[in-house]
Amino acid sequence: MKTIFVSPARLAVAHGLRASAVVTVLGLCACRPEAPEQTVASTQGEVVYGNDDRTEYGSFASTDPVRRLADSTALLTEPAGISCSGGTCTIPPEDLNLCPGQKFAGQPAALHMHCTVFLVGPDLFATAGHCIDSTLCSSRKVVFGFRVVNGSVISQVPDSNVYSCTSVVQSSSDPDFALFKVDRPVAGLRPLWVRYSGTIGNTQALTLIGHPDGLPLKIDRGGTVKGINTLPTKFFANTDSFVGNSGSPIFNSQTGVVEGILVAGNSDYSQTQPCLIVHTCSDTSGCPDDDPSFETVTRIMAATPKIPFHPAGIYVAAALL
């Protein structure tokens, strides 16, 4: 089964409505919405498939290779989404208003968070094209370390974990991807290894890492390639993803290589008052009323002409072989 939730306040911002007026909105982007005049592009919102396989970063052993992949994944926010003083930066919280009993109910989300990004070069990041372009670069920050460890939400990080966008190398709406540079090389982390040739298998197991709806970093190892796998710039998957997962890396679970960028998905959801609940669809056939029925992933090879072929990434990928 699949599930999805969407913050009413976030929907209101995206569509110029008060939260109380939001009942059903279709065609949402999977990033955290901007005000209408600042929006880069519009795509469908993300959803969750299966038995909600999203897992906390801290649930994996420190020696688990998936944590190395997660360490090179971060959130994209605006300046108001991070407050720094005395060498420490605080991520202001937002309540998603999930109903009691819903997964991650009561867990704070990152206020003003827009998308997920991941490191592909010393100072180079990849994400979805609708998340950033040259007009938004100067107002975007990359933040590492927002996660749950030992049951506690880490919402304060060293200022060395925060980077500023300085230039957009490329931003495309079709295929949907973007590459951008930050103000300095990222210290202590290795760029992720990406696919440069070939095609992912039709039923390959997938891992998604990112910030669903702005929540602390989550890891989903339960995805697979679904449906048509012959399109040149995209494929489909049943990864567990929400608004905020736009830009998340989709990994080959066997090799640890980045296969694609999560960019869009089904927009159906269920909302009740005074809180939000999840909506379910078939794990095998997706949502029959939506087209496509599963999540849309831009093949990373659309971006590889501008991603340096660097040996540093080999270390990360080889750990999962």
SERO-4910 file (N, C-alpha, C, O; in steps of 0.05 Angstrom, whole numbers):
BEGIN
 pado doro    nc1    nc2    nc3   cac1   cac2   cac3    cc1    cc2    cc3    oc1    oc2    oc3
  Met    A     17    -24      0      0      0      0     18     25      0     41     23      8
  Lys    A      7     47     -9     22     72     -8      7     93      7    -17     92     10
  Thr    A     22    113     17      9    134     32     21    161     25     44    162     15
  Ile    A      7    182     31     17    209     27      5    229     46    -19    226     53
  Phe    A     21    248     55      9    270     70     20    296     59     43    297     49
  Val    A      5    318     62     14    344     52      6    364     73    -16    365     82
  Ser    A     25    382     81     19    403    100      0    423     89      5    434     67
  Pro    A    -22    429    102    -42    449     92    -29    476     88    -35    490     69
  Ala    A    -12    484    107      1    510    104     18    512     79     19    532     65
  Arg    A     32    489     73     49    489     50     32    490     24     40    504      5
  Leu    A     10    476     24     -8    477      1    -19    506     -3    -22    515    -25
  Ala    A    -25    519     19    -36    545     18    -16    565      5    -23    582    -11
  Val    A      9    562     13     30    580      1     32    575    -29     33    594    -44
  Ala    A     32    549    -37     35    543    -65     12    552    -82     16    557   -106
  His    A    -12    554    -71    -35    561    -87    -48    587    -79    -71    593    -87
  Gly    A    -35    603    -61    -46    629    -54    -71    626    -37    -89    644    -39
  Leu    A    -74    605    -21    -98    600     -5    -91    601     24    -68    596     32
  Arg    A   -110    606     41   -107    603     70   -108    573     75   -122    558     60
  Ala    A    -94    563     96    -94    535    102   -122    524    106   -128    501     99
  Ser    A   -139    540    118   -166    530    124   -183    526     99   -203    511     99
  Ala    A   -174    537     77   -189    535     52   -180    511     35   -193    504     15
  Val    A   -158    498     44   -147    476     28   -161    450     34   -162    441     58
  Val    A   -173    437     14   -186    412     18   -172    391     -1   -163    370      9
  Thr    A   -171    397    -27   -158    380    -46   -143    397    -66   -155    414    -79
  Val    A   -118    391    -70   -102    405    -90    -86    384   -105    -72    368    -93
  Leu    A    -87    384   -131    -72    365   -147    -49    378   -162    -49    403   -165
  Gly    A    -30    362   -170     -8    373   -187     12    388   -171     21    409   -180
  Leu    A     19    379   -147     39    393   -130     67    385   -137     72    362   -146
  Cys    A     86    403   -134    114    395   -137    123    381   -111    110    383    -90
  Ala    A    144    366   -113    154    350    -90    173    366    -73    183    356    -53
  Cys    A    178    391    -80    194    408    -64    177    423    -44    152    422    -46
  Arg    A    189    437    -25    174    454     -8    165    479    -24    183    493    -33
  Pro    A    140    485    -27    131    506    -45    140    533    -38    144    540    -14
  Glu    A    145    549    -58    152    577    -56    127    594    -59    106    584    -67
  Ala    A    129    620    -54    107    637    -62    105    637    -92    125    632   -106
  Pro    A     81    641   -104     77    637   -132     97    652   -150    106    641   -170
  Glu    A    104    677   -142    121    692   -160    150    682   -160    166    690   -177
  Gln    A    157    663   -142    184    653   -140    187    624   -149    209    613   -150
  Thr    A    164    612   -157    165    584   -164    180    579   -189    177    594   -209
  Val    A    198    559   -189    213    552   -213    196    537   -232    196    543   -256
  Ala    A    182    516   -223    166    499   -240    145    485   -223    147    486   -199
  Ser    A    126    473   -237    105    458   -222    104    430   -232    102    425   -256
  Thr    A    107    411   -214    103    383   -220     85    371   -199     75    385   -181
  Gln    A     81    345   -200     63    332   -181     78    328   -155    103    327   -154
  Gly    A     62    325   -133     74    320   -107     81    290   -104     73    273   -119
  Glu    A     97    285    -83    107    258    -79     88    242    -60     71    253    -47
  Val    A     92    216    -60     76    198    -43     93    177    -31    117    176    -36
  Val    A     81    160    -14     96    138     -2     83    112    -11     58    110    -12
  Tyr    A     99     92    -18     89     66    -27     98     44     -7    116     48      9
  Gly    A     84     22     -8     91      0      8     82      4     37     63     19     43
  Asn    A     96    -10     55     89     -8     84    104     14     97    111     12    121
  Asp    A    109     36     83    124     59     93    150     51    105    154     48    129
  Asp    A    169     46     87    195     36     95    215     58    104    238     53    109
  Arg    A    205     83    107    223    104    116    234     98    143    219     92    162
  Thr    A    260    100    146    274     93    170    293    115    178    304    129    161
  Glu    A    296    119    205    314    140    215    344    133    208    352    110    208
  Tyr    A    359    154    204    388    151    199    401    136    222    417    118    218
  Gly    A    393    143    247    405    131    270    398    102    275    409     89    293
  Ser    A    379     92    260    371     64    263    391     45    250    391     21    255
  Phe    A    408     56    233    429     39    220    455     41    236    461     62    247
  Ala    A    469     19    237    495     18    251    514     38    238    513     44    214
  Ser    A    532     48    254    551     68    244    569     56    222    581     71    207
  Thr    A    571     30    222    587     17    201    571     10    176    583      0    156
  Asp    A    545     14    176    528      8    153    535     27    130    535     51    134
  Pro    A    542     17    107    549     34     84    528     54     77    534     76     66
  Val    A    502     49     82    481     67     74    484     94     89    475    114     79
  Arg    A    497     94    112    501    119    127    521    137    112    519    161    114
  Arg    A    540    125     98    559    141     82    544    155     60    550    178     53
  Leu    A    525    141     48    509    154     27    492    176     39    489    198     27
  Ala    A    480    171     62    463    191     75    479    215     84    468    238     83
  Asp    A    503    211     92    520    234    101    524    254     79    529    278     84
  Ser    A    523    245     53    528    264     31    502    274     19    501    285     -3
  Thr    A    480    271     34    453    281     27    445    303     46    449    300     70
  Ala    A    433    324     36    427    347     53    400    360     46    388    352     26
  Leu    A    392    380     61    367    394     55    374    421     43    395    433     48
  Leu    A    356    431     26    359    457     13    338    476     26    314    469     26
  Thr    A    347    498     36    329    516     50    335    545     42    354    550     27
  Glu    A    319    563     53    324    592     49    337    603     74    338    589     94
  Pro    A    348    627     73    362    638     97    345    638    122    356    634    144
  Ala    A    319    642    120    302    641    143    300    613    155    290    610    178
  Gly    A    309    593    140    307    566    150    331    557    166    333    533    173
  Ile    A    349    575    172    372    568    188    382    593    203    384    614    191
  Ser    A    386    590    229    395    613    245    421    606    259    422    587    274
  Cys    A    442    621    253    469    615    263    479    636    282    475    660    279
  Ser    A    492    627    303    504    644    323    524    629    339    520    606    348
  Gly    A    548    641    343    569    629    359    578    602    349    586    585    365
  Gly    A    578    599    323    588    574    311    568    551    310    574    530    300
  Thr    A    543    556    319    522    536    318    498    546    303    490    569    306
  Cys    A    487    529    286    464    537    270    440    520    279    442    496    283
  Thr    A    417    533    281    392    520    290    372    520    267    368    540    254
  Ile    A    359    497    263    339    494    243    312    498    256    304    482    273
  Pro    A    297    520    250    272    525    263    251    503    256    250    495    233
  Pro    A    235    495    276    216    473    271    189    481    260    181    504    263
  Glu    A    176    462    247    149    466    238    133    440    245    144    418    242
  Asp    A    109    443    255     92    420    261     76    413    237     61    429    226
  Leu    A     78    387    228     64    378    204     34    372    210     19    368    192
  Asn    A     27    371    236     -1    366    244    -11    339    235    -33    336    226
  Leu    A      7    319    238     -1    291    232    -19    281    255    -14    288    278
  Cys    A    -38    265    249    -55    253    269    -40    234    287    -20    222    278
  Pro    A    -48    232    312    -35    212    330    -36    184    318    -56    176    307
  Gly    A    -14    170    320    -12    143    308      0    143    281      9    121    271
  Gln    A      1    166    267     14    167    241     44    166    245     54    176    264
  Lys    A     58    154    226     87    152    228    100    180    229     93    197    213
  Phe    A    117    184    248    132    209    253    114    231    263    122    255    262
  Ala    A     90    225    273     72    245    284     87    258    308     98    244    325
  Gly    A     86    285    309     98    299    330    128    306    325    140    321    340
  Gln    A    139    294    304    167    300    298    169    326    283    154    331    265
  Pro    A    187    344    292    189    370    278    200    369    250    218    353    245
  Ala    A    189    385    232    200    387    205    216    414    204    212    431    221
  Ala    A    232    416    183    249    440    180    232    462    167    223    459    144
  Leu    A    228    484    181    213    506    170    228    519    147    252    522    149
  His    A    214    526    126    226    539    102    243    520     85    256    529     66
  Met    A    243    494     91    257    474     75    243    471     48    219    470     47
  His    A    258    468     26    247    466      0    251    439    -13    231    427    -23
  Cys    A    275    428    -13    281    404    -28    304    389    -15    315    398      5
  Thr    A    310    366    -26    334    351    -18    355    354    -40    349    355    -64
  Val    A    380    354    -32    403    356    -51    424    336    -43    424    325    -21
  Phe    A    442    330    -62    464    311    -55    490    318    -69    489    330    -90
  Leu    A    512    311    -56    538    320    -65    548    302    -87    549    277    -85
  Val    A    556    314   -110    567    299   -132    595    309   -141    606    299   -160
  Gly    A    606    329   -127    632    339   -133    642    353   -108    626    356    -89
  Pro    A    667    362   -107    677    375    -82    660    398    -73    656    402    -49
  Asp    A    649    414    -91    631    436    -84    606    436   -102    594    457   -106
  Leu    A    599    413   -113    578    411   -133    555    393   -122    560    371   -112
  Phe    A    531    403   -124    507    389   -115    488    384   -138    487    399   -158
  Ala    A    473    362   -136    451    356   -155    425    356   -140    423    350   -116
  Thr    A    404    363   -154    376    363   -144    357    364   -167    365    361   -190
  Ala    A    332    368   -162    312    370   -183    313    398   -195    320    418   -181
  Gly    A    307    400   -221    309    426   -235    288    446   -224    293    470   -225
  His    A    265    436   -215    245    455   -205    251    465   -177    236    481   -165
  Cys    A    274    456   -165    281    464   -138    298    490   -138    297    505   -119
  Ile    A    313    494   -160    331    517   -160    338    526   -188    339    509   -206
  Asp    A    342    551   -192    353    562   -217    369    586   -209    373    592   -186
  Ser    A    380    601   -229    398    623   -224    385    646   -209    399    660   -195
  Thr    A    359    649   -211    345    670   -196    342    664   -167    338    682   -151
  Leu    A    344    639   -159    340    631   -131    366    624   -117    366    622    -92
  Cys    A    388    621   -132    413    612   -120    421    628    -96    429    617    -75
  Ser    A    421    654    -98    431    671    -76    414    669    -51    423    678    -30
  Ser    A    391    658    -53    373    655    -29    370    626    -21    349    618     -9
  Arg    A    390    609    -27    388    581    -20    413    572     -4    435    579    -10
  Lys    A    407    557     17    428    546     35    426    515     35    404    504     33
  Val    A    449    502     36    450    473     39    458    467     68    477    479     79
  Val    A    443    449     81    447    443    109    450    412    112    432    397    105
  Phe    A    472    404    123    477    376    130    471    371    159    475    388    176
  Gly    A    463    346    166    462    337    193    435    338    207    434    331    231
  Phe    A    413    346    193    387    346    205    376    317    205    368    308    184
  Arg    A    377    304    228    371    275    229    363    267    257    364    283    276
  Val    A    355    242    260    349    231    286    370    210    293    375    191    278
  Val    A    383    214    317    403    196    327    397    190    356    393    208    372
  Asn    A    397    164    363    391    155    390    364    166    400    361    173    423
  Gly    A    345    168    382    318    177    389    315    207    391    293    217    397
  Ser    A    336    223    387    335    252    389    338    265    362    355    257    346
  Val    A    322    286    357    324    301    333    348    320    335    349    337    353
  Ile    A    366    318    316    389    336    316    382    361    299    383    360    275
  Ser    A    373    382    312    365    407    298    385    429    301    381    451    289
  Gln    A    407    424    315    429    443    317    454    431    305    461    408    313
  Val    A    466    444    287    489    434    273    511    455    273    506    479    276
  Pro    A    537    447    270    558    467    268    555    484    243    544    475    223
  Asp    A    563    509    245    560    527    221    577    517    197    572    525    175
  Ser    A    595    499    202    611    486    180    594    467    164    602    459    142
  Asn    A    570    460    174    551    443    159    533    458    140    517    447    126
  Val    A    536    485    140    518    502    124    534    514    101    556    525    105
  Tyr    A    523    512     77    536    522     53    517    540     37    493    536     39
  Ser    A    528    559     22    511    577      7    514    573    -23    537    569    -33
  Cys    A    492    572    -38    493    570    -67    507    595    -79    500    617    -72
  Thr    A    526    590    -96    540    612   -110    534    614   -140    536    635   -152
  Ser    A    529    591   -152    523    591   -180    508    565   -189    512    544   -177
  Val    A    491    568   -209    477    545   -220    491    537   -245    492    552   -265
  Val    A    501    513   -246    515    502   -269    495    497   -292    500    503   -315
  Gln    A    473    484   -284    452    478   -303    426    473   -288    426    459   -268
  Ser    A    404    483   -299    378    477   -288    359    472   -311    355    490   -328
  Ser    A    346    449   -311    329    441   -333    302    431   -323    301    418   -302
  Ser    A    281    437   -337    255    428   -330    248    401   -343    231    386   -333
  Asp    A    260    396   -366    255    371   -381    280    363   -396    285    374   -418
  Pro    A    296    344   -386    291    330   -361    295    347   -336    310    367   -337
  Asp    A    282    339   -315    281    355   -291    305    349   -273    306    329   -259
  Phe    A    325    367   -274    349    365   -257    363    391   -255    359    409   -272
  Ala    A    380    394   -235    396    418   -232    422    411   -219    424    392   -203
  Leu    A    443    425   -227    469    424   -214    477    452   -205    475    471   -220
  Phe    A    487    454   -181    495    481   -171    520    478   -153    525    457   -141
  Lys    A    534    501   -151    558    501   -135    554    518   -110    536    536   -109
  Val    A    570    512    -89    568    526    -64    594    542    -59    613    541    -75
  Asp    A    594    556    -37    615    576    -32    642    564    -25    662    579    -25
  Arg    A    644    538    -20    670    526    -13    667    496    -16    645    485    -16
  Pro    A    689    482    -18    688    452    -20    676    441      6    681    452     28
  Val    A    661    420      4    648    408     27    669    392     42    682    374     30
  Ala    A    672    398     67    694    385     83    684    359     95    662    357    106
  Gly    A    702    339     94    697    314    108    678    294     95    672    273    107
  Leu    A    667    301     72    647    283     59    656    277     31    669    293     18
  Arg    A    649    253     21    657    245     -6    633    248    -25    610    243    -17
  Pro    A    638    258    -49    616    260    -68    605    232    -74    620    212    -73
  Leu    A    580    231    -80    567    205    -87    575    196   -115    580    213   -133
  Trp    A    576    170   -119    583    159   -145    558    156   -161    538    147   -151
  Val    A    559    164   -186    535    164   -203    539    146   -227    561    140   -235
  Arg    A    517    138   -240    518    122   -264    527    139   -288    516    161   -292
  Tyr    A    546    130   -303    555    144   -327    548    130   -353    550    142   -374
  Ser    A    540    105   -351    533     90   -376    514     68   -368    512     60   -345
  Gly    A    501     57   -389    483     34   -384    456     43   -373    450     67   -372
  Thr    A    439     23   -366    412     28   -356    406     10   -333    414    -13   -332
  Ile    A    392     20   -314    384      5   -290    365    -18   -298    350    -15   -317
  Gly    A    366    -41   -284    350    -64   -290    320    -58   -285    313    -41   -269
  Asn    A    303    -74   -298    274    -69   -297    262    -72   -269    243    -59   -262
  Thr    A    273    -90   -252    261    -94   -225    282    -89   -204    280   -100   -182
  Gln    A    302    -72   -210    324    -67   -191    313    -55   -165    297    -37   -165
  Ala    A    324    -65   -143    317    -54   -117    330    -27   -114    353    -22   -123
  Leu    A    316     -8   -101    324     20    -99    325     29    -70    310     19    -53
  Thr    A    342     48    -65    343     62    -39    339     92    -43    353    104    -60
  Leu    A    321    104    -28    317    133    -29    326    145     -3    320    135     19
  Ile    A    340    167     -5    349    182     19    341    211     16    346    224     -5
  Gly    A    329    223     36    321    251     34    305    260     58    304    247     79
  His    A    292    283     55    277    297     76    248    299     68    239    320     59
  Pro    A    232    278     72    204    278     65    188    299     81    188    298    106
  Asp    A    176    318     67    161    339     80    177    355    100    166    366    119
  Gly    A    203    356     96    221    371    113    228    357    139    241    369    156
  Leu    A    220    332    142    228    317    166    258    311    167    271    313    147
  Pro    A    268    305    191    296    296    192    301    273    172    283    258    165
  Leu    A    326    271    163    334    252    142    322    224    146    324    213    168
  Lys    A    310    214    125    299    187    125    311    171    103    319    181     82
  Ile    A    313    144    108    324    125     88    303    104     82    293     92    101
  Asp    A    297    101     57    278     81     48    292     60     30    301     67      8
  Arg    A    295     36     40    308     15     25    288     -4     11    295    -25      1
  Gly    A    262      4     11    241    -14      1    231     -9    -27    211    -21    -35
  Gly    A    245      8    -43    235     14    -70    245     -5    -91    264    -20    -87
  Thr    A    231     -4   -114    240    -19   -137    232     -3   -162    215     14   -162
  Val    A    246    -10   -184    238      2   -210    211    -10   -218    206    -34   -215
  Lys    A    193      8   -227    166     -1   -235    159      9   -263    169     29   -272
  Gly    A    142     -6   -277    131      3   -302    152      4   -324    171    -11   -325
  Ile    A    147     23   -343    164     26   -367    192     35   -359    195     53   -343
  Asn    A    212     21   -370    240     28   -364    255     33   -390    279     28   -391
  Thr    A    242     43   -410    255     47   -436    256     77   -444    268     83   -464
  Leu    A    245     95   -427    246    123   -434    275    134   -430    289    125   -411
  Pro    A    284    151   -447    313    159   -447    321    175   -422    344    173   -414
  Thr    A    304    191   -411    313    209   -389    299    205   -362    304    219   -343
  Lys    A    281    185   -361    268    180   -335    259    151   -333    256    137   -352
  Phe    A    254    143   -307    242    117   -302    223    121   -278    221    143   -267
  Phe    A    210    100   -270    189    102   -249    196     82   -226    208     62   -230
  Ala    A    187     90   -202    194     74   -178    172     77   -157    156     95   -158
  Asn    A    172     57   -139    152     58   -117    166     65    -91    160     54    -70
  Thr    A    184     84    -92    198     93    -68    179    109    -50    159    120    -59
  Asp    A    184    108    -24    167    122     -4    176    151     -3    197    157     10
  Ser    A    161    169    -15    170    197    -18    148    217    -15    125    211    -22
  Phe    A    154    240     -3    134    260      2    144    287     -9    165    289    -21
  Val    A    127    307     -6    135    335    -11    161    340      4    163    333     28
  Gly    A    181    351     -8    207    355      4    228    335     -5    252    340     -3
  Asn    A    219    312    -16    237    293    -27    247    300    -55    264    286    -66
  Ser    A    235    320    -68    245    328    -94    275    333    -92    285    347    -74
  Gly    A    290    321   -111    319    324   -111    333    302    -96    358    300    -97
  Ser    A    318    284    -83    331    262    -68    345    243    -87    335    238   -109
  Pro    A    368    233    -79    382    213    -96    368    186    -94    359    178    -72
  Ile    A    365    173   -116    355    145   -117    378    127   -123    391    129   -145
  Phe    A    385    109   -104    408     92   -107    401     64   -116    379     54   -110
  Asn    A    419     52   -131    418     24   -137    425     10   -110    448     13   -101
  Ser    A    407     -6    -99    412    -17    -73    434    -38    -73    445    -45    -52
  Gln    A    440    -49    -96    461    -69    -99    489    -56   -100    508    -67    -89
  Thr    A    491    -33   -113    518    -22   -118    523      4   -103    546     12    -98
  Gly    A    501     18    -94    505     44    -81    509     67   -101    514     89    -92
  Val    A    507     61   -126    510     82   -147    484     98   -149    462     86   -149
  Val    A    485    124   -152    461    140   -157    451    134   -185    465    138   -205
  Glu    A    426    126   -186    413    120   -212    396    143   -222    391    147   -246
  Gly    A    386    160   -203    368    181   -212    362    201   -190    372    199   -167
  Ile    A    345    220   -197    337    242   -179    306    241   -177    292    242   -198
  Leu    A    296    239   -153    267    239   -150    256    266   -157    265    286   -146
  Val    A    236    267   -175    226    293   -184    196    297   -182    187    320   -180
  Ala    A    180    275   -182    151    279   -182    138    253   -175    150    231   -175
  Gly    A    112    255   -169     96    231   -162     67    237   -160     58    259   -166
  Asn    A     52    217   -150     23    220   -148     16    240   -126     30    243   -106
  Ser    A     -6    254   -130    -13    277   -113    -37    271    -96    -46    289    -81
  Asp    A    -48    247    -96    -72    241    -80    -64    239    -51    -42    228    -44
  Tyr    A    -81    249    -33    -76    247     -4   -102    250     10   -122    257     -1
  Ser    A   -102    245     36   -126    247     52   -121    266     75   -100    265     88
  Gln    A   -139    284     79   -137    303    101   -162    303    118   -184    305    107
  Thr    A   -159    302    144   -182    304    162   -177    326    182   -154    333    187
  Gln    A   -198    336    194   -195    356    215   -197    343    242   -214    325    246
  Pro    A   -180    350    261   -162    373    259   -133    366    252   -114    381    258
  Cys    A   -129    342    240   -102    334    234   -101    318    208   -122    313    196
  Leu    A    -78    310    199    -74    296    174    -71    266    177    -58    257    196
  Ile    A    -82    251    158    -79    222    158    -68    214    130    -69    230    112
  Val    A    -59    190    128    -48    180    103    -69    166     86    -89    157     96
  His    A    -64    165     60    -81    153     41    -66    130     28    -42    132     23
  Thr    A    -79    108     23    -66     84     13    -74     77    -16    -96     82    -24
  Cys    A    -54     67    -31    -59     56    -58    -43     30    -61    -27     24    -44
  Ser    A    -48     16    -82    -34     -9    -86     -4     -6    -90      5     12   -104
  Asp    A     11    -24    -77     40    -23    -79     49    -34   -107     70    -25   -116
  Thr    A     33    -51   -119     41    -64   -144     31    -48   -168     45    -47   -189
  Ser    A      7    -37   -167     -4    -23   -190     -5      8   -185    -13     22   -204
  Gly    A      3     17   -162      3     46   -156    -26     56   -154    -44     42   -146
  Cys    A    -29     81   -161    -56     94   -161    -67     93   -189    -57    106   -207
  Pro    A    -88     77   -194    -99     73   -221   -110     99   -233   -112    101   -257
  Asp    A   -117    118   -216   -129    143   -226   -108    164   -234   -115    185   -243
  Asp    A    -83    157   -229    -61    176   -235    -44    166   -258    -42    142   -262
  Asp    A    -32    184   -272    -15    177   -295     10    195   -294      7    219   -299
  Pro    A     34    184   -288     39    156   -283     30    147   -255     24    164   -238
  Ser    A     28    121   -251     18    110   -226     39    110   -204     33    106   -181
  Phe    A     64    114   -212     86    113   -192    102    139   -193     96    158   -207
  Glu    A    124    140   -177    141    163   -175    158    166   -200    166    146   -212
  Thr    A    164    191   -207    180    196   -231    208    203   -222    212    220   -204
  Val    A    227    191   -235    256    194   -229    271    202   -254    270    188   -274
  Thr    A    285    225   -253    302    233   -275    327    216   -274    341    214   -254
  Arg    A    334    204   -297    359    188   -298    383    207   -293    384    228   -305
  Ile    A    401    199   -275    424    216   -268    441    221   -293    456    240   -293
  Met    A    440    203   -313    457    207   -336    449    232   -352    465    241   -369
  Ala    A    426    244   -347    419    269   -359    438    291   -349    442    311   -363
  Ala    A    449    287   -325    466    308   -313    495    301   -314    512    318   -310
  Thr    A    502    276   -320    530    267   -318    550    282   -336    573    283   -330
  Pro    A    541    293   -359    561    308   -375    574    331   -360    596    340   -367
  Lys    A    561    341   -339    572    363   -323    580    354   -294    587    370   -278
  Ile    A    579    327   -289    588    317   -264    616    305   -267    619    286   -283
  Pro    A    636    315   -253    663    305   -257    666    275   -250    654    266   -231
  Phe    A    681    261   -266    687    233   -261    709    232   -240    733    234   -248
  His    A    702    230   -215    722    233   -194    726    207   -179    706    193   -173
  Pro    A    751    199   -173    756    174   -159    745    174   -130    742    152   -119
  Ala    A    740    197   -118    730    198    -91    704    183    -88    699    171    -67
  Gly    A    687    183   -109    662    170   -107    663    140   -106    645    127    -96
  Ile    A    685    129   -117    688    100   -118    687     88    -90    677     66    -86
  Tyr    A    699    101    -71    700     92    -44    672     87    -33    667     67    -19
  Val    A    654    106    -38    627    103    -28    612     80    -41    601     64    -27
  Ala    A    613     78    -67    599     57    -81    609     30    -75    594     11    -71
  Ala    A    636     27    -74    648      1    -70    640    -11    -43    640    -35    -40
  Ala    A    633      6    -24    626     -4      2    601    -21      2    597    -37     21
  Leu    A    584    -18    -18    559    -33    -19    561    -58    -37    542    -74    -38
  Leu    A    582    -61    -51    585    -84    -69    587   -111    -54    590   -132    -66
***
